[in-house]
Amino acid sequence: MKGSHLGEFQELALLTILVLGDDAYGVSIKKEINSNRSTAISRGALHTALTRLEEKGYLKSRQGEANEARGGRPKRYYEVSNKGKSALHELRDMRDSLWNRIPSSQLAFKNV
């Protein structure tokens, strides 16, 4: 099993899957991520991230029913596992802790 490190894009994918709930499948995940970014992600990048997240135990997936509109291919639906939710909470707690320790003078914008 690969390491448990959670990259920025993987974090974004997990959060997006939680937002989508029961409607989290490849195309809907990609559309939601792209609606919140200035640059579009590729299907291949998303598939790689989802595969790695599943290998790490952060995601579970299941196949839906075959669909004629998709040429008989079923959708693969994703769900964040408890391990994935725990990793997200730990990451958020760490970031919140760091943000709270930054002196306000460091957060002010200066004219350069």
DATAWO-V452712 format. One line per field, one symbol per residue. ss: DSSP state (A for helix, B for strand, O for the rest). A space follows every 50 residues. Layout:
ss=???
//
This chain:
ss=OOOOOOOAAAAAAAAAAAAAAAAOBAAAAAAAAAAOOOOOOOAAAAAAAA AAAAAOOOBBBBBBBBOAAAOOOBBBBBBBOAAAAAAAAAAAAAAAAAAA AOOAAAAOOOOO
//
